[in-house]
Amino acid sequence: MTNETNKTPATIEMQATSEKPVYMVLSDLIKRDQWDAIRHIVRKLSPSGSGFDSGTTLADKSTENKLIFETAYHHMNSVGFYDGWTEHKVTIAPDFLWEYDIRISGRNKNQIKDFIGDVFQVFLAEKLTMEFAHETRQWTIREVHSNRVLATFTV
């Protein structure tokens, strides 16, 4: 049996963990140029299905201070038949009063922009943990509520 107090710092694996909302994690990953990790997180967590039938992507022209999501919404008419698509860009930028500002471009068919804004607010606020293992130089990003691993990368 090993006594933890006798171990030197070099033999104890150091790990740093922080909890952040999705939009902050994505901004951090853009700073680190970790686009594979970004794509994994966006594919697993962003609006998909229930009208967002083409999924959502993060545009390559996004920066650490401006996230630009591209999505489309598949509309239904009053009797439940699909009756067309609207394409949208959802731009997230820092705001001093609020945490961020959401701007939604595209046609506002059936006041869909309000709904898209609500869905994106839930997505962007989801908490993730970023864990860094010093010994292996590996980052692991997990959902807080399920502890599911979303992405890993080594630096």
N, C-alpha and C positions, 0 to 999 in steps of 0.2 A: 504494500500500500504506500502510495506516494503522498508526502505532505506538501500541499500547495504552497505553503509559506516558504519552503526551501527551494522552490523553482526560481531560476533566474528569469528576468523579463524576456530574454531571447527564446526561452523554451515554452512560454505561455503564448498561445496564439492570440494576438490582439485583434479585436473586431470593433469597428465603429458602426453605429446604426443611427439613422435619422428617419423620422416619419414626415412625409410631405404629401400634399395633394398632387394629383396627376399632372396638372399644368406646370408645377414647379419641377417635378421630376423630368418632364419632357424638355423644359428649358435647360436644365442641368445637363441632360444627355446631349442636347445640341451643342452646348459649350464644349463637351468632351468629344464631339464628332462621332457619336455612337449610334449611327443611323440604323444598324441592324436591330439593336435593342429597342430603339424608338418604334420601328415597324412592328416588332413583336407586341409591344405594349398597346399600340394603337389598334392592331388587328384583334387583340384579345378583349379590349375594354371599351373601345369607342362605339358609338351608336351603330347598330347593325340589326337588320330585320325589323319587323313591325313598321314597315314603310320605308326604312332606310335599307332597302333591298339590295343596293349595290355596295353597302358598307361605307366606311369612312377612311380617308387617308390623310396623312399630314404632308402638305406640299413641301417639296425640296427647298423652296425659297423661304421657308420659315427660318426665323432667327431666335436667339435666346430671349429676345424682347418682343417677338411677334410670332405667335403660332397661327398658321393658316391651314385649316382643315377643309378638305373637299368632300362633298357628299351630295346625294340626290335623294329626293323623297318621292315615293310611288303613291300617288293619290288614289282614293276610291270615291265613287259617287254615292249618292244617298241610298242606293239599293245594293251596295257592296261590290260593284264591278270596278276594276281598275280603269281610271280615265286620264292617265297621263303622268308625266314626271316633271318635277322642277329641280333644277340644279342649283347648288348653293355653295358659297365659300363662307366659312365661319372663322372670323378673325378674332383672336384673343390678344389683347395688349394690356400692359400694366396700367393701373389707375391708382392715383394717390388716395382718393377717398374710399374707393372700394378695392378689393383685391385685384380685380381685372375688369376689363370692358369687353363685351361681346358684340361684334357687328356681324350681321348676317346679310349676305348679298343674295340676289336672285329674286325671282317672282314670288310674290306673297299670296299665292293661290290659297284660298280658304283660310287666310290668316295663319299659314303654316309657320311663319317665322317665329311667332311667339312660342309655339310648341317646340320647334328646333332649339330655341334658346333655353327653354326649360330642360330639355333632354341633355344638352351640352353642359349646363350648370351641374347637373347630377354627375355626369361623367368626369368633369374637370375637378370636382371636389373630392372624388374618391381618394382615400388615403392609401399610400404605398409606403413601404419601408425600403430604404436603400442601405444595404449592409456591405461594408468593406472589410475583407479579411486580409490583414496586413501580410500574413505569412505567405499566402498564395497570390496576393495582389489581385484578387477577384472581387468584383461587385456583383451582388445578387439583389434583384428588385422583386418584391413580393407584395401581394395584396394584403392589407392589414386584416380584413375581416375573415379571409379564408386561409391565409398564409401560403397561398398558391404562388409558386415561382413564375414570374412573367418573363424575365430576361436575366442573363448573366453575361458579363464580359470581363476581360482581364486587361489590366493596364501595366 
